[in-house]
Each structure stands twice: as structure tokens, then as C-alpha cells.
Amino acid sequence: MGDIFGRNPVMEALKSNRTINKIWLAKGEQKGSVREIVALAKEKRIAVQMVERSKLDKMFPHENHQGVAASVASADYVAWQDIVDAARQKGEDPLLVILDELEDPHNLGAILRSVDAVGAHGVIIPERRAVGLTPAAVKASAGAVEYLPVAREVNLTRTIERLKKEGVWIYGTAMDGEDYRKVDYSGAKALVIGSEGEGMSRLVGESCDKVVTLPMKGKIESLNASVAAGILLYAMMDAK
């Protein structure tokens, strides 16, 4: 079981028919989207409990819960093969994102939003030393997590080798790669985004078919992981 918070994540969970056990609503919150949440919860016969805002503050310290939260079934992870198969069943070349030891839940959530925005098919994360689908990540995804399959694998390098056997071309990201604007992204592909501080791990980097980079003209050396992922995904989106 898990809890999610925020108006958009709770609304999207309701719309996507995810199993919701209860919704908590801060007293006095009855306007705009909150009214829609209450109406949809009533329609689906989901209990709505009015609570003091202080209760939600204790449940989600340091987070902007917007006076709304829900107790939901934990997000189910899928197998990477299912993501690839589902894309091909739609007659589309798979487009995936592989996150190599990403640690910030807000970065994960933002990347999920970008993955959904470009119509990519799913995300693969490692089981260890990486953030998973935490409440903060779900909140940051603004509901995208409800529609995107996420696979969690024990060994990313092994998973990458299996993807390559499926005809998926692996694009890594690093400072010393090829200018992303000069790369052909046609066919089935996966984009690897490394951790916030260290980038891709050595073994994952060595497993990539090509490494690309975003040229930096300013003083800092790199972009935020979620910003870099968004730029590269849009570059890949229309490649056939």
C-alpha cells in the first residue's frame, strides 16, 4: 500500500481506475478541482474523509499536498519485455528511457512527465541504489505515472544487452558524446540517463551503442537530469 498527495495525482489515479482505498481532504477545501475529486470519488464509491490540514502536514512533511491525499494500492512494476511487446503490438518502434541510479524523486517524476508527453512507451529503473515510485515521485509526475509502465530490474547492464538483442538501439548520455543534434534516432531506441552527480555507471556506459551530449555554452558543465531527458526525448520523438 502507499499514499499519494496533490490534486493532479489524486485526480489522475481516480480517472485511471487505480485501486483507491480512501481519500483524505483537508477541511475547508471544496473549490475547483477538489469538488471534481469528491464527485468522482462518490461516483466510484470511494470513501472521502475530512481531516484537519495538520494531519496531512504530518503525513507529508515538507511537501505541498494541496489539502488532498489518497491511500492507494502500490504502483505495480512490469517486465521490460511487456513494454517492448506493447509498443510493437501498436505497430510502433519502442522508445524507452533507462534511468541509471537516479536518486531524486522529483527528477524521476519530471522525467515521467516528459516520457508521457512524447508518447514514449515506458521507463526502466534499477532495483537498488535508485529512487522508485515514491509518493514524492508520483506527485512530481502530475499523474503521468498512472499511464506509464515502469519496469524495475536487478541488473541494468544485463537488461540493456537483452534489449539490444530485441533490436533496440541504446543511446547513453555523457559530456564527451556526439552532439545530439547530429544523431540519427531512427528505429527502436532507449535513452539512458545517468545519476545526478556521477552520470552513467561505467558498465552501463560501455553497454551503450552510442553516447550523445547536449552542448553547453554557459559556465556550468551539465543540465539537470530531467531537463536533459526532456530535450533528448523531443529530439527522438519523431525519428522513424
C-alpha positions in Angstrom: 0.0 0.0 0.0 1.1 3.6 -0.5 -0.2 7.2 -0.2 -0.2 9.8 -2.9 -0.9 13.5 -2.5 -1.7 16.6 -4.5 -4.8 17.4 -6.6 -3.5 16.3 -10.0 -2.1 12.9 -8.9 -5.2 12.0 -7.0 -7.4 13.1 -9.9 -5.4 11.0 -12.4 -5.5 8.0 -10.0 -9.3 8.2 -9.9 -9.5 8.5 -13.7 -7.2 5.6 -14.4 -9.2 3.2 -12.2 -6.3 2.6 -9.9 -7.4 0.9 -6.7 -8.0 3.7 -4.1 -9.0 2.8 -0.6 -9.7 6.2 0.9 -9.3 9.9 0.1 -8.3 12.5 2.8 -9.5 16.0 2.3 -8.5 19.0 4.4 -11.4 20.7 6.0 -12.4 23.8 4.1 -11.1 22.5 0.7 -14.1 22.4 -1.5 -13.3 24.5 -4.6 -12.4 23.9 -8.2 -10.6 20.5 -8.8 -11.3 19.4 -5.2 -15.0 19.4 -6.0 -14.4 17.3 -9.1 -12.3 14.8 -7.0 -15.1 14.5 -4.4 -17.7 14.0 -7.1 -15.7 11.3 -8.9 -14.9 9.5 -5.6 -18.6 9.5 -4.8 -19.4 8.1 -8.2 -16.8 5.3 -7.7 -18.0 4.7 -4.1 -14.6 5.6 -2.6 -14.7 7.0 1.0 -13.7 10.6 1.5 -12.6 11.6 5.0 -12.5 15.2 6.1 -9.4 15.8 8.3 -7.6 18.7 9.8 -4.9 20.1 7.5 -2.4 19.4 10.3 -2.9 15.7 9.8 -1.9 15.9 6.1 1.1 18.1 7.1 2.2 15.3 9.4 1.6 12.6 6.8 3.6 14.5 4.1 6.1 16.8 5.9 8.0 19.2 3.6 5.6 18.5 0.7 2.8 20.6 -0.9 -0.1 18.2 -0.5 -2.6 20.9 -1.6 -5.1 19.6 1.0 -5.7 16.3 -0.8 -4.3 12.8 -0.4 -5.3 9.2 -1.1 -4.4 5.7 0.1 -3.8 3.6 -3.0 -2.5 0.3 -4.0 1.2 0.5 -4.6 2.1 1.1 -8.2 2.8 -2.2 -10.0 6.1 -2.6 -11.8 6.0 -4.5 -15.1 8.6 -6.6 -17.1 10.6 -4.6 -19.6 9.6 -7.2 -22.2 6.0 -6.3 -21.8 6.8 -2.6 -22.6 8.6 -3.6 -25.8 5.8 -6.1 -26.8 3.1 -3.5 -26.2 4.8 -0.9 -28.4 5.2 -3.4 -31.2 1.6 -4.6 -30.9 0.6 -0.9 -31.7 2.9 -1.0 -34.7 5.4 1.4 -33.2 9.1 1.2 -32.7 9.7 1.0 -28.9 11.0 4.2 -27.3 12.1 3.7 -23.7 14.0 5.6 -21.0 16.5 3.8 -18.8 17.4 5.6 -15.5 20.8 4.6 -14.2 20.9 5.1 -10.4 18.8 8.3 -10.4 18.2 9.3 -6.8 15.9 12.4 -6.7 12.2 11.6 -6.7 11.4 15.0 -8.2 13.7 14.2 -11.2 12.0 10.9 -11.6 8.6 12.4 -11.6 9.6 15.1 -14.1 11.1 12.6 -16.4 7.9 10.5 -16.3 6.0 13.6 -17.4 8.3 14.1 -20.4 8.1 10.4 -21.3 4.3 10.6 -21.3 4.4 13.9 -23.2 6.4 12.5 -26.2 4.4 9.3 -26.3 7.3 7.1 -25.2 6.4 3.6 -24.1 7.9 3.2 -20.6 10.7 3.6 -18.2 13.3 1.1 -16.7 14.9 1.7 -13.3 17.3 -0.4 -11.3 16.1 -2.2 -8.2 18.9 -0.9 -6.0 20.7 2.4 -5.4 17.9 4.3 -7.1 14.7 6.1 -6.4 11.4 4.2 -7.0 7.8 5.2 -7.4 7.7 7.0 -4.0 4.8 9.4 -3.1 7.1 12.4 -4.0 7.9 10.9 -7.4 4.2 10.2 -8.0 3.3 13.8 -7.1 6.1 15.2 -9.3 4.8 13.2 -12.2 1.5 15.1 -12.1 -0.4 11.9 -12.9 1.8 10.6 -15.6 2.7 7.5 -13.5 -0.9 6.3 -13.8 -0.4 5.8 -17.6 3.2 4.8 -17.9 4.6 1.3 -17.3 7.7 1.2 -15.2 10.0 -1.8 -15.1 12.4 -2.4 -12.2 15.4 -4.6 -13.0 18.1 -6.1 -10.8 20.9 -5.7 -13.4 20.6 -2.8 -15.8 23.6 -4.0 -17.9 22.1 -7.4 -18.5 18.7 -5.8 -19.3 20.4 -3.5 -21.9 22.1 -6.5 -23.5 18.7 -8.2 -23.8 17.1 -5.0 -25.3 19.9 -4.9 -27.9 19.0 -8.5 -28.9 15.5 -7.2 -29.4 16.8 -4.7 -31.9 16.6 -1.7 -29.5 19.5 0.8 -30.0 20.9 2.2 -26.8 21.8 5.9 -26.5 23.8 6.9 -23.5 24.4 10.5 -22.3 27.7 11.9 -21.2 29.8 15.1 -21.6 32.1 13.5 -24.2 29.4 12.2 -26.5 28.4 13.2 -30.0 26.3 16.4 -30.5 22.7 15.2 -30.1 21.6 17.3 -33.0 23.7 15.3 -35.4 22.5 11.9 -34.5 20.1 9.6 -36.4 17.5 8.3 -33.9 15.5 6.1 -36.3 14.2 2.7 -35.2 13.7 1.1 -31.8 15.6 3.0 -29.2 16.2 3.6 -25.5 17.7 6.7 -23.8 19.9 6.2 -20.8 20.0 9.0 -18.2 22.7 8.7 -15.5 22.6 9.7 -11.9 22.5 13.4 -10.9 26.1 13.6 -9.7 28.1 10.8 -11.4 26.2 10.3 -14.7 26.1 6.8 -16.2 27.9 4.0 -14.3 30.9 2.5 -16.2 29.3 -0.8 -17.1 26.1 0.8 -18.4 28.1 3.4 -20.4 30.2 0.6 -22.0 27.0 -1.1 -23.0 25.6 1.8 -25.0 25.6 1.7 -28.8 26.1 5.5 -29.0 26.7 8.3 -26.5 25.3 11.7 -27.1 25.8 15.1 -25.4 24.0 18.4 -25.1 26.4 21.2 -26.0 26.9 23.6 -23.1 27.7 27.3 -24.0 27.5 28.7 -20.5 29.6 28.4 -17.4 28.1 25.3 -15.8 29.0 21.8 -17.1 25.7 20.0 -17.1 21.9 20.2 -17.1 19.5 18.8 -14.6 18.8 15.2 -15.4 15.1 15.7 -16.1 15.8 18.7 -18.4 18.3 16.8 -20.4 15.9 13.9 -20.7 13.1 16.2 -21.9 15.3 17.8 -24.6 16.6 14.4 -25.9 13.2 12.8 -25.9 11.8 15.5 -28.1 14.7 15.0 -30.4 13.9 11.3 -30.6 10.1 11.6 -30.7 9.6 12.0 -34.5 12.5 9.8 -35.7 11.3 6.9 -37.7 
